[in-house]
Amino acid sequence: MAKKSDDSIPYTSGIKRSFYTRCVKDVMDRLAAGICLVVFSPILLLLWLLVMLADGRPALFSQERLGKGGRTFRMYKFRTMKVGSDSSFVLNPDGSLRTSEDDPRITRLGRVLRRYSLDELPQLINVLKGDMSLVGPRPDLPFHAQLYTQEERRKLDLKPGITGLAQVCGRNNLPWKERLRLDIEYVNRVSLWLDLSIVARTLVKVVASEGIYAEPAKSIKALEGGSRNVSG
């Protein structure tokens, strides 16, 4: 069950909720997540077994993350690191998590799962439970709430997403503060068309196995069709 983060600062939502965010987005998210879980159930079962065969139990890794309104929840992923190493992480000076492709903690299978973002599939369960959305700001760790400015706290106005604007505009290649800026930009412009555009671009990037997504300059205007001269 979601709970209020002890690390979060007083939170007041400032979003002007549209009909889409009030009535449509959550229904579409849960319906799509339910369908995907049924359709991909053989793949999920296979990946579950492969992770256990490759490095033992548990196959799933869960971690406390910040959700809507500053409440925390357990986010699920397929485990990609060796048993006992998932709880440790290194921070960059800006507060972001430091990860690298040659991290010795990552298993051989884990590198494949990460390359194609297959480790994120269990987050469909989070969407079905109502903790997450298909598209939204990516959830930070609870202590990050203390690092937010007043403006950056607005990313908590929406449910966190499996993918988002920052993920198709640079992903981990971007500084943490730039990812936060893109999260706020998404909160300001959230719409059905933008969500569909982000999902489509995410699928293209995953299929192409591109570790670094679109250049930061290819921001929300390109996704909304407002800047026709930007190449995709």
C-alpha positions in Angstrom: 0.0 0.0 0.0 1.3 3.5 -0.8 2.3 5.6 2.1 3.5 9.2 2.6 7.3 9.5 2.3 9.1 10.6 5.5 11.6 12.3 3.2 9.1 14.4 1.3 8.5 18.0 2.0 4.9 19.4 2.4 3.1 18.8 -0.8 0.3 20.7 -2.5 -0.8 19.8 -6.0 -0.9 22.7 -8.3 -2.0 21.0 -11.5 -5.0 22.1 -13.4 -6.5 18.7 -14.1 -8.0 18.3 -17.6 -10.8 15.8 -18.5 -8.1 13.5 -19.8 -6.1 13.4 -16.6 -9.3 13.3 -14.4 -11.3 10.6 -16.3 -9.5 9.1 -19.2 -5.8 8.5 -18.4 -6.2 6.2 -15.5 -8.8 4.0 -17.2 -6.7 3.7 -20.3 -3.6 2.9 -18.3 -5.2 0.1 -16.3 -7.0 -1.3 -19.4 -3.8 -1.3 -21.4 -1.7 -2.8 -18.6 -4.2 -5.6 -18.1 -4.2 -6.4 -21.8 -0.4 -6.3 -21.9 0.0 -8.6 -18.9 -2.3 -11.2 -20.5 -0.6 -10.9 -24.0 2.9 -10.9 -22.6 2.3 -13.5 -19.8 4.3 -16.2 -21.7 7.3 -13.8 -22.1 7.0 -12.7 -18.4 7.0 -16.3 -17.3 10.0 -17.1 -19.5 12.0 -14.1 -18.2 11.1 -15.1 -14.6 12.5 -18.6 -15.2 15.6 -17.3 -17.0 16.5 -14.9 -14.2 16.2 -17.6 -11.6 18.2 -20.1 -13.7 20.9 -17.5 -14.3 21.4 -16.2 -10.8 18.9 -17.8 -8.4 16.0 -16.1 -6.5 14.4 -13.7 -6.3 13.5 -13.1 -10.0 11.8 -9.8 -9.1 13.4 -6.8 -7.5 11.3 -4.2 -5.7 12.3 -0.8 -4.5 10.6 2.1 -2.7 9.9 5.0 -5.0 8.1 8.3 -4.9 4.6 8.3 -6.4 1.8 10.8 -6.9 1.4 13.3 -4.1 4.8 12.3 -2.6 3.5 8.9 -1.4 5.8 6.0 -1.7 5.2 2.6 -3.3 7.1 -0.6 -4.2 8.2 -0.5 -7.9 8.8 -3.9 -9.5 11.5 -4.8 -12.0 13.2 -8.0 -13.1 16.4 -8.3 -11.1 19.4 -7.5 -13.3 22.1 -7.4 -10.6 23.7 -10.1 -8.6 21.9 -11.2 -5.4 22.8 -8.9 -2.6 24.0 -5.9 -4.7 20.7 -4.3 -5.7 20.4 -2.2 -2.5 23.7 -0.4 -3.1 24.0 2.5 -5.4 26.4 5.4 -6.2 25.2 9.0 -6.6 26.4 11.6 -9.0 27.1 15.1 -7.6 23.7 16.3 -8.8 21.9 13.6 -6.8 21.2 11.2 -9.7 22.0 7.5 -9.6 25.2 6.5 -11.3 25.0 3.5 -13.6 27.3 2.2 -16.3 27.2 -0.6 -18.8 30.3 -2.3 -17.4 29.0 -2.3 -13.8 30.3 -5.6 -12.4 27.2 -6.1 -10.3 25.0 -6.5 -13.5 24.6 -10.2 -14.6 25.1 -11.3 -18.1 21.3 -11.8 -18.6 20.7 -8.5 -16.8 22.7 -6.6 -19.5 20.4 -8.1 -22.2 17.2 -7.3 -20.2 18.4 -3.7 -19.7 19.4 -3.3 -23.3 15.9 -4.0 -24.5 14.2 -2.5 -21.4 12.7 -6.0 -20.6 13.5 -5.5 -16.9 10.8 -2.8 -16.8 7.9 -5.1 -17.8 6.9 -6.0 -14.3 5.9 -2.3 -13.8 2.8 -3.2 -15.7 1.7 -4.6 -12.4 2.3 -1.2 -10.8 0.1 0.4 -13.4 -2.7 -2.2 -12.9 -2.5 -1.5 -9.1 -2.8 2.2 -9.7 0.7 3.1 -8.5 2.0 4.1 -11.9 0.9 5.2 -15.3 2.2 4.0 -18.7 3.5 7.5 -19.4 4.6 10.0 -16.8 7.6 11.3 -14.9 9.9 8.5 -13.9 9.8 7.8 -10.1 12.7 9.0 -8.0 13.9 7.5 -4.8 12.3 8.9 -1.6 15.3 11.0 -0.5 15.2 12.9 -3.8 12.2 14.8 -2.5 14.5 16.7 -0.2 16.4 17.9 -3.3 13.5 19.2 -5.3 12.8 22.9 -5.7 9.3 24.2 -5.4 8.8 23.9 -9.1 10.4 20.5 -9.4 7.9 19.1 -6.8 5.2 19.5 -9.4 6.4 16.2 -11.0 4.5 14.6 -8.1 1.2 16.1 -9.5 0.9 13.0 -11.7 1.5 9.3 -11.3 5.0 8.3 -12.3 5.3 6.5 -15.6 7.1 3.4 -17.1 8.3 5.8 -19.8 8.1 9.6 -20.1 9.3 12.6 -21.9 12.8 12.5 -20.4 13.1 8.8 -21.5 12.6 9.7 -25.2 14.7 12.9 -25.0 18.0 11.5 -23.6 17.2 9.2 -20.7 20.1 8.6 -18.4 22.4 10.5 -20.7 20.8 13.7 -19.4 21.8 15.4 -16.1 19.3 14.7 -13.4 18.1 18.4 -13.3 17.5 18.3 -17.1 15.3 15.2 -16.6 13.4 17.0 -13.9 12.9 19.9 -16.3 11.4 17.6 -18.9 9.2 16.0 -16.2 7.8 19.4 -15.4 7.4 20.2 -19.1 5.4 16.9 -19.4 3.2 17.8 -16.4 2.4 21.2 -18.0 1.5 19.7 -21.4 0.1 16.3 -20.6 -2.5 15.1 -23.2 -3.6 12.0 -25.0 -1.7 12.9 -28.1 1.5 13.5 -26.2 1.1 10.2 -24.4 0.6 8.3 -27.6 3.6 10.0 -29.2 5.8 9.1 -26.2 4.7 5.5 -26.3 5.3 5.3 -30.0 8.8 6.8 -29.8 9.6 4.6 -26.8 8.7 1.4 -28.8 10.9 2.6 -31.7 13.9 3.2 -29.4 13.4 -0.1 -27.6 13.2 -2.1 -30.9 16.2 -0.2 -32.3 18.1 -1.1 -29.0 19.3 2.5 -28.7 20.9 2.9 -25.3 20.7 6.7 -25.6 17.4 8.1 -26.8 16.6 11.2 -28.8 18.8 14.3 -28.5 17.6 16.7 -25.7 16.8 19.3 -28.3 14.0 17.0 -29.7 11.7 18.0 -26.9 8.0 18.2 -26.5 7.3 20.4 -29.5 8.6 17.7 -31.8 6.5 15.1 -30.1 3.3 17.2 -30.3 3.9 18.0 -34.0 4.5 21.7 -33.3 8.0 21.7 -34.8 7.8 20.0 -38.2 11.5 20.7 -39.1 12.8 18.5 -36.4 13.8 15.1 -37.7 12.6 12.1 -35.9 
